[in-house]
Amino acid sequence: MDPGDFIGNLVQLKAASGSFQGVITCIDTNNQTITLKDPLQYGRPMPISQVTILATDIEDLRFVQKETVPEEVVVTKKPPPPHKLTNNGDQHNTHSGKKDGRPKPTAAAGGHSYRQQRGSHRSSARKTPSTADWLGADIENHDYAEDFDFQSNNLKFDKSAFYEDYGDSDIRLTYGEEKFAHDEMILETQPVTYRQIQLLANGSGDSCEYYTDNGLVIPCISSAIRENLCQVAHSMGFTYSRQIEAFGINTSQMLLTLLGGPNRLRPLNSHQLPHVVIVVCGDTNMCAIRGLALGRHLSNHNIQITILLTSPQASKFEKQYREEVKLTSFTSCKLITDPKYLPDSPVDLVVTAVGGEMMDPSAVRWCSSTNAPILSLSTQSGDVRTKWSVCTVLPSSTCNGAAVYLVDIGFTSHMFQQVGIKYKSPFCGKTFIPLHSSQ
């Protein structure tokens, strides 16, 4: 076949220097080159009128259309006006195309263009739309029997020209929108006040502070301020008995969680119920009475309770102490007065309710020998290493390095105000919260 037979054909080839498309104008058999006019590189017009490519660099070559006059077309003497295609500010003549939206030659060697007669199955020549045309093109007349070349059409899209035509006023593209967590409020609210509890009276606390899981600041107060606040609440009608009962209920809920909660405390696990030992030492102080109330409420949840009672000493809480011992005797709690009767078998938890006096040396040795974690109801752990410490009202700075829990016993903000403390409850939907040291 004569190489001249391929002159005027539209080809698409892939070479080492890129992908080209254009009409063959010259085939040099001596130098092994092929020349294309009006070349497109990657679907975009090149700034030169023709390009010459070595045959050795061509990896793939495909004929897009051969310029022949089909029988079902008629010749028009007047060529159609050229269409403008804006690309980087230059104007180019768009040629008639075949399929895939690729530019095609508009005329044969005689300089005439063709159009298909109405009623034919396929169009042999189709106008390549400009950027504005194909954005809003009519899809009803599209021939869906032909495969759509996504790669070639994507290369025709000029992003910079697109933004120049439409501008920012017509297009609203947002990137990097702020994202929120599943538990974060997306509506605008007032800023959170993290210091909701303030010590208004000078010298009412110390420099130590704790933080809740939500970041609220919890200041520390001295033992004298706490005792004064309990006395003020008692005088306002929130008696000591109410305070003891509230402590027993809420602290027992915390211990039930530490002991396994509903995963362990259920009828199917009745053969392995937890065993808790409560060591009550010292005089008849508030801490010792709270330990008895705690054991009574835990016993109501089928927990095995052993309470060690030392010889009580007279104090202003002697009445409440005797009432609590009487109520505890109506439960399944085991009351002992000698440390030698403490259990030899492993226990799940040890609670120390130590007041002003130190623990019995035998009780200290037993607590030190057991592998069970120890929870203290006061800042004085009795020479034993504690894992948790429970505070009421507000914490103290001396918690012996243990993890601190703050338990709600129902004091109102007006009661706190009587002792010079501006108070807003940090408990939210809970009755006890863990505290974290600021150090």
Salt bridges, closest charged atoms under 4 A:
ASP38 OD2 - HIS95 NE2 3.83
ASP100 OD2 - ARG102 NH1 2.28
ASP143 OD2 - ARG122 NE 3.95
ASP149 OD2 - ARG102 NH2 2.16
GLU209 OE2 - ARG195 NH1 2.68
ASP213 OD1 - HIS436 NE2 2.51
GLU245 OE1 - ARG296 NH2 2.83
GLU245 OE2 - HIS297 NE2 3.04
GLU318 OE2 - ARG322 NH2 2.88
GLU324 OE2 - ARG296 NE 2.75
ASP348 OD2 - ARG264 NH1 2.96
